[in-house]
Amino acid sequence: MGNGDAADGLSAPLLQRDVTDEPSAEKSRQRTNRAVSIRVSSFCLPDNGGRNRDAQAQRLQSFRRTVQVLQLDHSRYRTSLLSWAIGSILVVVVPILRLIFVKAASDDAQYELVFQPFTVVVGVFLSLVAFIFLTQAIKKYGIRGVLFLDAAEEELMEVQEEYDAVIEQSRILLAKLFIPTLLVYIAYKVWFFKEVELEPLPFEKKTTAISLSVIIILTSLSWIFQTLIYLYSCILFSTVCSLQELKMLKFKGLLEHGFDPEFYFFKYDRVIKGLRATSHRFRFFLALILTITLIGFLASMYKVVEAERNGSATLMASELIIINWISLCGVGLCLRSSSKLSHLHRRIVKAAAFMNARLTFEKANLADFTLANGANNQDTDDILQKFGTFFHNQDACSRRSALVNYLSSMSVGISVYGFVLDRFFIHASVGALLTTTWFILGRSLND
């Protein structure tokens, strides 16, 4: 890996010395090159010798326990079979049974379960996509592959420690998103089962406490499992994006040292490969949840307006609000994580352009000063040395400019089938969503 450009930046003061002292200048240049090699090695080589394996194993075990709690462990045939059985029952079977058997006993339009089919369908689709994605990803790549731990071990010790902290914080983030939603869900269900009388199940003549308890337990377990699976999938994507963000932040810090452009090129090429692998692994999941959330949000507004006309109770729309809140939390977390990467790339381009301009101006001013002092010296070796320094600086400037052009021309970030999830995409999507919202509300209210 080259270090010529960095050597120029460190050895520039040597040009101000007396150029006739060739042995002293050559020794200083050799010491400078060795110093630059040590600096580059310290920044680009991972410190695996001091890696705390016990801490990493503990965090892996923590993630593995979370996977086992969510019934996503496919390491053995029995656990895989149990995972598919529990997932199928709680994600698909229980919601279908709810649609068939859970109905209001009263014909009063105020307490009619008009939003139940919609909330059940949206919840099933979101959780089913998340469950299949997590199941296949863990089965195919394993826990280390899902978290990109092999790629993380190639980075600096600082990046590895920060990424371990992000993995550790993922469960806390899941609790922060889930617990408030759970409290709202419990409050709604208490009101619902207190105010709304349900039809008896087919094997009963009237609704009893036992049948009501069965309905409450099964529907609540299904909702909890669906919500946890969906939110954890979004948090997993955010966690992987955090690794890419840490790598890009470290790269941005390296630009301040003025190393060889070749070093930066290969270093950032590894970052781009990581982003490409992340995009490829999560693109199907992201495309589906974005589509489901968008359609669900627009359809929800239409259903609310329609139910308001028919005189349905306002609180009956609470579950509809909850399911939309959950879907928007997950999508918002994914979009926030992906847009930060694109924005960070723009900051890296600015930092690279600043480095190029700073080094170019420093070398130009230094070259003019040296030639001016040596204008009266007609020694051929001195003139050749000055011209060699000048052309070397020009070559370094050209390579730095090529690096800046390369970074500027790259569209870096998380992409979903050709669409980069940056801030422009988010702003355009929100604008289109608001326009469609006003159109739907206008048509619904005027009919």
Buried (B, 14 or more C-beta within 10 A) or exposed (E): EBBBBBBBBBBBEBBEEEBEEEEEBEEBBEEBBEBBBEBBEEBBEBEEEEBEEEEBEEBBEBBBEBBEEBBBBBBEEEBBEBBBEBBEBBBBBBBEBBBEBBEBEEEEEBBBBBBBEBBBBBBBBBBBBBBBBBBEBBBEBBBBBBBBBEBBBBBBBEBBBBBBEBBBBBBEBBEEBBEEBBEBBEEBBEBBEEEBEBBBBEEEEEBEEEBBEEBEEBBBBBBBBBBBBBBBBBBBBBBBBBBBBBBBBBBBEBBEBBBBBBBBBEBBEBBBEBBEBBBEBBBBBBBBBBEBBBEBBBBBBBBBBEBEEEEBBEBBBBBBBBBBBBBEBBBEBBBEBBBBBBEBBBEBBBBBBEBBEEBBEBBBEBBEEBBEEBEEEEEEEBBEBBEEBBEBBBEBBEBBBBBBEBBEEBEBBBBBEEBBBBBEBBEEBEEEEEEBEEEBBEEBEEE
